[in-house]
Amino acid sequence: MDLQTLKERIAIVESKREYLLSLLEQPNLGILRVDVNQALEELDELIEEFRRTIPPAENN
């Protein structure tokens, strides 16, 4: 996979984060709130790892 494809896929993943945040605002989420929180944590870790792996100069 080339760097440009990887950047595009990370951008898609980052856009999904907003959806997960909107789910947390739902009052009827119940026990699924734990799963949504876990997904957010893992997503944030993935994005952070990408940023550490690909230097900012290459990330633009």
N, C-alpha and C positions, 0 to 999 in steps of 0.2 A: 504494500500500500504506500502510495507516495504521500508526501507531507501535506499537499493541498487537500487531498481526500480526507486525511486525518483531521485537519483543521475544520473542514466542512462537517464532518461527523460530530466533532466536539461541539460545534456551534448548535447543532440539532439537539444534542444532549443538554446543553445549557438552556435552550429554549423550553425544554420539558420541565425544568426546575420551577418555572413560574406556575405551571399547571399544578405541580405538587403543593406549592405554597397556597394556591387557591383552594385546594382540597382541605387544607388544615382549617380554613375558615368555615367549613361546613359544620353546622351544629349537630348533624345526625351521623357523624363519621364513626362514633363509638370506638370500638376496639381497633378498628383499622387505622386510627390515628397513630398507633405505635408503628405500624408498617410504613405509613407515609413518612413519619419522622426518620425511620431507618433508611428509607430510600433517599431522602434528602441528605442525610449524613454521608451515605455511600457516593451519591452523585457529587457532593462537594469534595470528597476525597479524590474522586476520579479527575475532576477538573483541576484540583490543586496539583495532583501528580503530573498531569499533562503540562501544566505551566512550569513545574520544576524540571521536567524532562526536556521540553522544547524551550530554549532560551527566548526571552521576549523579543529579541531582534529577529528571530526566525518565526516567531508567533504572529507577526503582523502580516 
